[in-house]
């Protein structure tokens, strides 16, 4: 019998569930395959034309989760590099729904089902505005906060800075500067997952189900170097420019891939109203899977949005 993950169960609710799930396609206005990328790889004209045609027909797949008693507060959730809109997010989805928050979770360019265009700074920024425009045009949406995981936090912060309609920002394990990912870093990150608090995550689902969820993350098509893209998002300048809108910075204390100092630097650069939430013992991969901290994050988002007019 096939293993069914927690994510698959959450995304297929029963008829009497207190929330609904809908797959939506958002117009991919303004994204495409950069000519510089085609020139770099000296692609034949016919292949280049096919890529441009696919890009012109692209749609941005997303999933909308809505509580039955929803009153308009909504979260735009952006995953990290190499991630997709669903993997390992069942706990965060559930905590947000419990706070009566709707969730629009998206595949960024080059990721998940939105793989017809590469991930570049321009595509990521353009797609972020497309998500916001679509979301704010939906009936019932009143207040929106952006939440980004890892590199998704760079995109969420950019959107919050450039779109005054985004009322609050939360980043999870987000880099200011990404250190070199060496074999030693990967080994240390893996060892951190063996810590008791991280091993306790197996109470949610079996190691086999965790592995199946991991296998569902198919990587990404990057049109630019990830290190350069992160630097160009200028996280310290961006969070400073957000101004007085509420910001929350979440980070695992044992994150090796993106050391916790990154979040401390962002917190120091941000203006009040700002908060910081450390996830004890959490690695880069496990921060979103810890119940206590995700409960606090969801509560923070609900409180900040509901207090706004």
Buried (B, 14 or more C-beta within 10 A) or exposed (E): EEEEBBBBEBBEBEEEEEBEBEEBEBEBEEBBBBEEBBEEEEBEEEEBEEBBEBBEEBEBBBBBBBBEEBEBBBBBBBBBBBBBBBBBBBBBBBBBBBBBBBBBBBBBBBBBBBBBBBBBBBBBBBBBBBBBBBBBEBEEBBBBBBBBBBBBBBBBBBBBBBBEEBBBBBBBBBBBBBEEBEEEBEEBBEEBBEBEBBEEBEEBBEEEBBEBBEEBBEEBBBBBEBBEBBBEBBBBEBBBBBBEBBBBBBBBEBBBBBBBEBBBBBBEBBEEEBBBBBBEBBBBBBBBBBBEBBBBBBBBBBEBBBEEE
